[in-house]
């Protein structure tokens, strides 16, 4: 009997340098792309009580309202009583002027010891989404410098949404406040 000799086989080495090069490039790219996918969540408050329940309540809370129409931004306090109207211009809505006025209003509330953190946005049916989000950002906070740092100072963070009153009612209120002149 003859013995068969097996050829001397050496263990093959795996060459993973190309795979390692791929990982060195791919991992930082994937980690950097995570920064670009951010989700922002806006918290909204649902109305606590219906209008009939509020009428039964002895002391009605005063509601701060921002009515957003195609022509203007109207700030009401208490509900239905016009504080300030910001007309739209060719550049769009006057969100900067609204922010300054809300800062003064918040300071006035604090001086009178009124704890007011909520606002109701009343929208016409044809207001675009970007206007709603910008209005929510404007009424929620503003940029302030504190100890040489830029921070978001709180205005009215509790935001509720609703439908704007009918135009006929708004025109009636305007004509009553202006004495019948348009």
C-alpha positions, 0 to 999 in steps of 0.5 A, a space after each residue: 500500500 502506498 501512502 498518499 501524501 497530502 500537499 502541504 497547505 498553508 492557511 490563507 490570510 484574509 486581506 481586510 484592508 479594503 473593507 477597513 478603508 470603506 468603514 473609515 470613510 463610511 462611519 464618519 459620513 453616516 455620523 455627520 448625516 445624523 445632524 441634518 435629520 432633526 425632528 421638531 415637536 410643537 406642543 399644543 394645548 387643547 381647550 380645557 372647557 367648552 364655552 357653555 362650561 365657561 359661562 357657568 363658571 363664576 370667574 371667567 379666565 381672561 384669554 389672550 388671543 391672536 387672530 391671524 387673517 390674510 390682512 392682519 394680525 390682531 391681538 385681543 385681551 381679554 377675548 374679543 377686545 382688540 389690543 393691537 392690530 398689525 397690518 400685513 405689508 408687501 414683505 408679509 406679516 409684522 412678526 417682529 413688531 408682534 414680538 416686541 409688543 408681546 414682550 412689553 405685554 408680558 412685562 406688563 402682566 408680570 408687573 401687575 402680578 398676572 400669571 399668563 402663559 397661554 395664548 390662543 391662535 385663531 386662524 382663518 381657513 386659508 392661512 398657510 402652514 409656514 405662517 402658523 409655525 412662524 406665529 407659534 414661534 413668535 408667541 412662544 419665545 424671543 431671543 434675549 441676551 443674558 450674561 453675554 449668551 443668546 437664549 430663548 426667553 419665554 413669552 406664552 409657551 402654552 399655545 392653543 389653536 382655533 378658528 377665527 371669527 367670521 369676517 362679518 363679526 370682525 368688520 362689525 367690531 372694526 366699524 364700531 371702534 372706528 365710528 363707522 368709517 372704513 
